[in-house]
Amino acid sequence: MSVSLPDRVFVIVVETEGARDPERMPLLSHAGPGGARRTAAFSSMLLATTFLNQAQQLGHFVKLDYIFPADRRRLAEDFPEYEVRLDPSPQAFFGGDPAA
């Protein structure tokens, strides 16, 4: 992570097909350059919910399961497969046009 994160951030957990796996928490993500999985983290619950509201208004449907408070010190350890972006706008996170 190149950005300094606050001690506590909020991540968006999305619904999965089938039963929940207690060992795996699927975060809202998309493929970035080189196949890196990018996820969004928010410095407040308000920013996370605002992001979701704006994304919906732009036509990006997010299958929200819940918003999870995460400890910054454990984020990379708990979610090593993700590259974290702090407080992105929906446009910056999703890029391009929403899926129809």
PyMOL commands that set and color helices and strands:
alter all, ss='L'
color gray80, all
select helices_A, chain A and resi 33-35+45-57+72-78+90-94
alter helices_A, ss='H'
color red, helices_A
select strands_A, chain A and resi 8-14+29-31+37-42+64-71+82-86
alter strands_A, ss='S'
color yellow, strands_A
deselect
rebuild
show_as cartoon
